Amino acid sequence: MGSLITYLDAIKARDPAARSRWEVLLYPGVWALAFHRVAHALYDARLFLLARIVNHSGRFLTAIDIHPGAKIGRNFFIDHGFVVIGETAIIGDDVTIYQCVTLGGTDPANGIPGKRHPTIADGVIIGSGAQVLGPITVGQRARIGANAVVTREVPEGATMVGIPARPTLVEANTYAKKFMPYGTPCSQRYDPETQKLEILRCEVEALRARLDALTGDAEPASRTIQG
């Protein structure tokens, strides 16, 4: 009972809309995780058909599909539904996922043998509509912006946005907050257009450096864009 209360309190602390434990207990993400705990135990016991029956029952009731083989840590919170989590996904502690997120797989021949889905480290926040694909690792406390498509390793503490996802700038005092609802902050200073221009500037600098190296250009590779 104590662990359930701790879990409900952990969700309540991350959801500004939650007003009581009883309200949190009705969340589809809570029920989906409960179904998964049963399905995963059956999966570990190699009772695969029973595990699938429990899995499909949970998906029907919650609109959340967690494969029985997925490994999930403590205080996992799915806010709303329509989330898909693959068989070989590994999720750490205190991870938050918003609606319509997929932790999907890729061709097994292109990744680690037997590992097709991502590993999500502790404290990660994944925004709504994001797709995290393949046997990659998302580092601790990383944040994935809404609708981002992540196909490469994400460093610890990074904030990823875009298609394909790339790191973006976040104010240090904002990042240092214990929890940031909805994944990535928005402000006038760090608006998306400014972030895109900064990423483009870095790419141009990298291309110029490569061109200088190939042509033997005597000018330094660190030329900057004017204006």
Buried (B, 14 or more C-beta within 10 A) or exposed (E): EEEEEEBBBBBBEBBEEBEEBEBBBEBBBBBBBBBBEBBBBBBEEEBEEBBBBBBEEBBEEBBBBBBBBBEBBBBBBBBBBBBBBBBBBBBBBBBBBBBBBBBBBBEEEEBEEEBBBBBBBBBBBBBBBBBBBBBBBBBBBBBBBBBBBBBEEBEBBBBBBBEEBBBBEBEEEEBEEEEBBBBBBEEEEBEEEBBBEEBEEEEEBEEBBEEBEEEEEEEEBEEEEEE
